Amino acid sequence: MVDKFKHISVADSRKMLAEDVAIFVDIRDITAYAAGHVKDAVRLDNASIPVFLQKNPKETPIIVYCYKGISSQQIADFLVGQGFEDVYSMDGGYDEWAATAQ
């Protein structure tokens, strides 16, 4: 059986951020990232993928997000394929994150 990424809600993502137990990966474009992103999120694009793959421990939880939670699923699946063990796609994406900010 092939391991798959998991889905995670914005609420559960916020808990993981508060506990500082996951790396947040933002796959949106640079303009969107600059306008706002999850605290300490790493912006990932084609140019930064090789460094990300090398420097991050495979067992660290990773939460991938995009605008609405669709494109992040492809990247989450890719990261699982690269050997990362605990990968999530954030349902609702940054749009829901921003809309539900406290």
RANOR-V43484 format. One record per pair of residues at least 6 apart in sequence whose C-alpha atoms are under 7 Angstrom apart, sorted by the first residue. I is the first residue (numbers start at 1). GAP is how many residues later the second one is. Records with the same first field share a line. If there is no record, write none. Layout:
I = GAP + GAP
//
This chain:
4 = 73 + 76
5 = 71 + 72 + 75 + 82 + 83
6 = 81 + 82 + 83
7 = 81 + 82 + 83 + 84
8 = 80 + 81 + 82 + 83
9 = 81 + 82
10 = 80 + 81 + 87
16 = 6
21 = 40
22 = 38 + 39 + 40 + 41
23 = 18 + 38 + 39 + 40
24 = 17 + 18 + 38 + 39 + 40
25 = 16 + 17 + 18 + 19 + 38 + 39 + 40
26 = 15 + 16 + 17 + 18 + 38 + 39 + 40
27 = 16 + 17 + 18 + 38 + 39
28 = 38 + 39
58 = 25 + 26 + 27
59 = 25 + 26 + 27
60 = 26
61 = 25 + 26
62 = 24 + 25 + 26
63 = 24 + 25 + 26 + 27
64 = 8 + 12 + 24 + 25 + 26
65 = 7 + 24 + 25 + 28 + 29
66 = 6 + 27 + 28
67 = 26 + 27 + 28
68 = 24 + 25 + 26 + 27
69 = 20 + 21 + 22 + 23 + 24
72 = 17
73 = 16
76 = 11 + 12 + 13
80 = 7
//
